[in-house]
Amino acid sequence: MTRQRLPYYIGISGNTVGALGLSMHMVLIPPGGRAEPHKHIGYETGIYVLEGRVCTRWGESLEHEVVSEAGDFLFIPPGVPHEAINLSTTERARAIVARNDPAEQDKVEPHVRPEGT
C-alpha cells in the first residue's frame, strides 16, 4: 500500500536493484477506487495505462482533469497536486509508473484542497 492508498507492485528502485535515478512500478486502482490527492516533490512521473479508464484530476484545487485508457501515456510534473480515480465500479485499472527518482515513496506528500473547493 502506498501513501496514496493504492496497491503498488515495486519493480525497479534504489531499494530493489540499487537504481540511482529511476523507479518503475505497477499500480492497481480497484473498482471505484481512487488515490488520495498528493504531489511528488522534486521528480517527474510518467504513467502508461495497461487496462481500465482512469480520470486524473490535477491543480491546486484539482480543477483540471483528463481521462486515460489502456494504451495512453500521462505525464505528471514535479510538485503538481493530483489524484487518480478508476471510472469503473466493476473492473480494476492498472498502470506502469516510472519516476526519475530511485525512491518508491520518500517524496510523496499529501495534498489538502484549499477551503471551499
Secondary structure as UniProt FT lines:
FT   TURN            3..4
FT   STRAND          8..12
FT   HELIX           14..17
FT   STRAND          23..29
FT   TURN            31..32
FT   STRAND          38..40
FT   STRAND          45..51
FT   STRAND          53..58
FT   TURN            60..61
FT   STRAND          64..69
FT   TURN            70..71
FT   STRAND          73..76
FT   TURN            78..79
FT   STRAND          82..86
FT   STRAND          93..99
FT   TURN            106..107
FT   STRAND          108..110
FT   TURN            115..116
//
